[in-house]
Amino acid sequence: MLNFTNGIVLLLSVVKHQSEFDTKVKFPELRDAIGQINTAMGDYNGNAKHNVDTAMRINENARSIYQQSVAPVFDWCGEAIEKFNTALPQIRSENLSTEDKDLIWQVTVTTVNDGLEKSFHSLELLNDVQNNSSNVMNLLSTILHDTYDDFGPSGYYGKMKNDAQNKINDLEQTLKKHLQIGFIPFGNIGSAVIVKEYVKQINEWKNKKLDIESKFDRIIPKIQHASQVAKMCVNPYLEEDKTNLVTLRGKAGAVDNCLYWTDSPVHFWYTCLNFKKADSII
């Protein structure tokens, strides 16, 4: 049979680590990273923009569910530490009244059962959080793929870039012909004006092409950064939190099992007084 006091101490050793909940999982950082994609895209007309908004919404939903998941467990951990720190030092006292023993028994049973219920519900919610976060990862991959397509030969910006290059080629070719044949329909002054106008139009189209290329160069690193944040700063820590919750629930279940077999205050106190005292109590 599990040593009851050692079981509680093991439970609390896991409880201590729950204070790290909501500090390691970087939902705000991922939100900001996705926001940077949105900013870099600006007035975007390709297919990728829609999924950016969706990724932002799902990430915020994941964060909200995460809060719902960890908050009850975090609150329970604080209550459990306070109650057990008060109760555990008393369980070996032979001077406690029957009423006090019954009270400690009830507090212990109620607290452990409450922890089991909260951790079970939290695990269910955490699974939803992981599913949402995986969806965000997949969306970011889709956004990257769609962005390359949008700027590719058949995409919205790819076609714009190709049109700009064709305009540049046509204008440069026409200007070259005029310069080669010395075409001066209106004299030297008129020719200079025409050349200047051609150069102006060529530069305008070059700037349009450069704007498209610059837009692409701004967006891609933002998508890659957001993907890295999701990969390194969200999903692994969600898995770690899930492991902590499973461990916490396992320890609580072990203690609950001990309480089940010591199913009366009398047996409870007999068990506690006959097991070797735990080395430390949190």
N, C-alpha and C positions, 0 to 999 in steps of 0.2 A: 504493500500500500504506500502511496505517496506521502512523504512527510509533509504534513499540512503547512507548518510554518515555512518550511523551505519552499513549498509550492507557492505560497503567497509572495515570498521574496523573489522567486523567479518571475512571477507575474509582474511585480513592480519593477524589476530590472528591465523589462521590456517597456513598461509604461513610461519610464524616464525618457526613452528615445522618441516618444510621440510628440515631445515639444518641438521637434524638428519639422513636424508637419507644416505645410504651407510656407516654408522658407526655402526649401530646396527646389521645388517644382516651379520653373520659371515661366508661368503663364503670362505675367505682365511683360516680360522680355520678349516672348513670342508675339504677343499682341503688338508691341512696338515694332518688331521686325516685319510683321505683315503690313503694318501701317506704313513703313518705309517703302515697301513695294508699291502700295497704293499711291504714295506721294511721287515716287519715281515715274509711275505710269502717267499720272496727271490726267489730261483729257485723252483717254486711250480709246481707240476704236476697234481693237482686235478682240479675239475670243477669250483671251486670258483674263481680262478684267473681271468678268462675272465670277470666276472661281476665287479671286482674291477676296471679294466681299463675302463669299460663302465660307472661306477659310477663317476669316475674322469672326464671323458669327458663330461658327462651330467651336472655335477656340474659347470664346467668351462663355459659351454654353458649358464647355468642359470645365472651365474654371468655376462656374457657378455650382455645378454638380460636385466638384471636388470639395468646395467649401461645405456643402451639405454632407459630404461623406466624412470629412475629418473632424468637423466641429463637434459633433456629439461625442466622438471617441476622445478628443482632446479634453472636453469638459469632464467626461467620466474619469479620465486618467487623473485629473487634478483632485476630483472628489475621492477617488479610490486611495490615492496616496495619503490624503488627509485622514480618512477614516481608518485605514490600516495602520498608519503610524500611531494612531491613538489606541487602536484595539490590540495590536500584536504584542506590545510590551506587557499587556495585562493578562494574556492567556495562561501564563504559568503561575499567576498569583493564586494562592490557596485561601486568600482572605476575601475573595469576591463573593457577593451574595448570589443566591440563585437567580434573582431578578437581573442582576448585572450580567451574569453568564448568559441568560436567555437573550438579553439585549444585544450582546456582542455576537452571539450566534445569528440572530436575525439580521443584524447589520451586515455581517460577513456574507451570508447567503444572498441577501438582497443585492448587495453591491456586485458580487461575482455574476449573478444572473443578469443583472442590468448590463454589465460589461459584455456578456455573451450576446445579448440581444443587439446592443449598439454595434458591436464589431461585425455581426452578421449582416446587418443593414448597410453598414459602411462598405463592406466588401462588395455587396451587390452594386452600390453606387459607384465604387471605384472601378468596377468592370465597365460600367457605362462611360466613365471618364476615359479609360484606356481606349475604348472603341472610338470615342470622339477624337481623341488625340491621334489615333491611327488614321482616321479620316482626314485630319488636317495634314498629316505627312503625305498621304496619297494626293491630296489636292495640290500641295506645293509641287509635287512631282509633275502633276498634270499642268499646272501653271507654267512651269519651266518648259515643258514640251510644247504647250500652246504658244508660248512666247516665241520660241524658235520658229514655229510654223507661221505665226503672224508676221515675222520678219523674213520668212523664206520666200522663194520665188512666187508661190501661189497665195501667200498671205496678204492681208490688207496693206501692211507697211512695206512688205517686199515688192508688191506691185507699184506702190507709190515711189519707192526707191528706183525701181526699174524705169518707170515713166520719167522720173527726174533725169536719170542718166541718158535716156533717149533724147530728151529735150536738149541736154548739154551737148550731146554728140551732133544733133542736127544744127544747133546754133553755131558750134565751133566749125563744122564743115562749111556752112554757108559763109561764115566770116572768113574762113581760109580762102574760099574761092574768090571772094571780093578782093582780098588782099593780093592774091596771086595775079589776077587780071588787071589790077589797078583800076577797079571800077570806081569812077568818080562822076556820078550822074549830075551832081549839083556843085561841082568844083571841089576844091580842097576842103573848104569849110564844111560843106554838106557831107563829104566823105568822112570827115572826122567825127561829125555828129552821129552818123550811122554806125561807125565802128564803136563809138562810145556806148551807144544803145545796145549793140550786140554784147559787148563785154558786160554791161550791167545785167542783162538778162541771164547771161551765162553764170555770173556770180550768184544771182538770186537762186537759180536752180541748184547750183553747187551747195549753197547754204541750206536749201531744203533737204538735199540728200544728206548733208552733214548732220542736220537736226535729227533725221531718222536714225542714222548710225549712232549718234550720241545717246538718243533715247534708249536704244537697245543696250548700249554699253552701261547705262545707268541702272537699267532694270535687272539684268541678269545677275550681277553680284548681290543685289538685294534679295532676290529669290533664293540664291545659294546660301546666303547668311541665315535667312529664316528657316530654311531646311536644316541647317546645322544646329540652330537653337532647338528646334523640335527634336532632332535626333539625339543631341547631347545633354540638353538641359531640361527636357520635359519627360519624354518617354522612359528613360532609364530610372529616373527618380520615382515615377509612378509605379514602376515594377518593384522598386525598393520599398515604397510605402505599402504596396500590396503584400510583400513578404513580411514586413513588420506587423501588418494587421493579421495575417495568417498565424504568425508566431504568437502574437498577443492572444488571439482567440484560442490557440492551442493550449497556452499556459492557463488561461481562464477556464478552459474545458477540463484540464487536469485537476485544477483546484476544485471545480464544481463536482468532478467525479469523486474526489476525496470527501467532499461535503455530503454527497449522496450516500456513500458507504458509512459515514458517521452521521446517520440521519436523525440524530436527536442531540440536544444540548449535552446530555450526560455522556454519550459516546464521544461527542466532539471534544469535550474537556478531557476525557480519559485518553483520547488519541493524542491531543496536544501535549499533555503532561508526560506521556511516555515516550515521545520522540525526542531525539537529541536536539538541543536548541540550535537554531540557525546561526551561522557565523555572524551575520549582519542583518540589520533591518533598515530599510531605506526610510 
